[in-house]
Amino acid sequence: MFRIKHEIEKSVFGVCSYLGNKMGIRSSRVRMYFIYISFLTIGSPLIVYFFIAFWLNIKKYIRYGYKSILE
């Protein structure tokens, strides 16, 4: 069950698990904070979430040397 949960979290951008690992807390706690803050501020943390997801994706391409999309 843990392996399935880890793969699902990783395939959904991996933002919460990345932030959880960096801060030393569980990814479910980070996800819960995103949900609560989104309700309180009417969705503005979603912009931050998508920005981090975009940045992690670009970082992955740079780190592993994938071919550029434009090539």
Buried (B, 14 or more C-beta within 10 A) or exposed (E): EEEEEEEEBEEEBBBBBBBBEEEEEEBEEBBEBBEEBBEEEEEEBEEEBEEBBEEBEEEEEEEEEEEEEEE
